[in-house]
Amino acid sequence: MRSVAGQLHPGRPPKLTAAQKKEFEHILRQGAQAAGFSTDLWMLARVVLVIEQAFEVRYQPRMGWSAQKPARRARERDEAAIAARRTEGWAKVKKPLDHG
């Protein structure tokens, strides 16, 4: 009887080596603009093109990446100042209850 670890997995063998997958993940994490695209959105067509160009392989990976939309926030955004302003603003707007 063979152990579970020793069993072969059904399906095609991967076209990218483990090292290539790591390199590909690094490319994805740098962003689409770093890969030469006009926006920083990764779309399937762009992913396929990057794999073809970088590894000379036609491949459509399923690596656990999900569709993401970049947050559109100003670089100068100060989260602490925003939180303070919200607290101050609420204190000014909130009226004490008049029980008299």
N, C-alpha and C positions, 0 to 999 in steps of 0.2 A: 504494500500500500504506500503510495507517494504522499508526502506531506503537502499541505496547501501551498506553502512557499515554493515548492519545487514544481508546481503545475504550470503549464504554459497557458498564457492568456489567449483567448480567441481573437481573431481580427488581424488586421494588417500591422506589421511592425511600424514603429514611428519613423517618419522620414527625417526628423531632426534628432541629432544626438543630444544627450543631456547638456553638454557644453553649449550647443547651438541654442537650445531652449533658454538657457540662462542668458545668453547674449541677446536673444530676441526679447526676453522680458526686460532687459536693460534698455533696449531701444524703445519699447513701449512706455516705460516709466519716464524716459526723457521727454516724451510728448511728440505729437504729430508734427508740430512746427520744427522741432529739432531734426526730424526726418525729412524735412523739405516741403511740407504741405503748408498751405496758406492759413489754415486754422488749426487749433489744437484738439480737434475732435478725431477720435479714431473711429473709422467706419470699416466694415468688413472689406470693402474693395481696397482701402488703403493698407489694411493689415496684409492682405494677400499680396499686394504689390511689394511691400517691404520685405516679406519673406522671399518672394521671387528674386528681388534685387540682392538681398544680403546673402542668401543661401542657395540660390539657383534651384529652388524647389517649389513646385506648385503644391500648396498646402493651406488648408483652412483649419486653424487650430481651435480647440475647445479647451481653453486653459483657465476657466473660471472667471474670466473678465466679463463684466456686465456693461451695458450701455451707460455712459455717464455724460452729464452736461456740466461743463465747467462753471464754477461759481463766478458770478460777475460782480466783483467787489473791487473798490478802489484800493490801490496799493498803499495809499496813505491812511487807510481806515484804522482807527484806534478803538479797539473793542472796549478797553477800560473806560475811555471817555464817553463812549456811547452808553455803557451801563450806568455810569454816574449821572449822565444827563437824564436818562429814563427815571432814575430814582428821584432826582431833584425835581424834575418836571411833574411827576406824580404827586409829590408832596405839595407843590404849589397849586395844583389843580384840585386836589382832594379837599373838600370843605369839611370842617368839623360839624358834627350833628348838633343842632340847636335844640336843647331839651326844655327851653324856657318859654 
